[in-house]
Amino acid sequence: MTATALGRDDILALVPHAGAMCLWDAVLEWDARGVRVRGAGHRDRAHPLRGGDGRLRAVHLCEYGAQAAAVHGGLRARATGDRARPGLLVALRAVELHCESIEALPGELEGEAELLIDGESGWQYAFRIFHRGRLLAQGRVAVMPDTGAAA
């Protein structure tokens, strides 16, 4: 991968997720096949995905994976002078969760998204989310173009 340090403002310009719902803070590196990202928002008591009990469940790592894929799509589009087409998450496959919750993990999370399929009818990515080198979650996300959205 190519070393490309990008910050949160860059990410916010690439994805439809706004404010606290943008889960990644930095792009560490990326290329045509994938991206590595980092974020520390999981410790925020006001995290938008936290449940009423204050917990941020491992299942929410699927959203982290999907957003890593969205960051990659945005980067690829920007590299060609375009904007990413809006997409809808339509499927999660082969998801494996290796923890219960993440709100108490110190430091940052790192995520990887690898492009598996790129077509007119949609995209498929593999994702992996880590904390200090430990795999927390992995799986695949399928995204279809949102034909009802304004480009």
Number of C-alpha atoms within 10 A of each C-alpha: 12 11 11 14 12 14 15 16 10 15 25 19 14 20 21 16 15 11 8 13 15 19 26 25 20 20 26 19 16 22 15 14 14 24 26 25 28 22 19 17 20 26 16 13 12 11 17 15 15 17 10 7 6 12 17 23 16 18 17 16 26 22 16 25 27 23 24 32 30 25 30 30 25 22 26 20 15 13 11 8 9 11 17 20 17 19 19 13 16 11 11 16 11 10 17 16 19 13 12 12 18 19 19 11 13 12 12 17 23 24 28 25 30 22 19 14 13 12 9 7 9 17 19 22 25 24 27 23 25 17 17 12 9 11 16 22 23 23 20 23 26 20 21 18 18 14 11 8 10 7 9
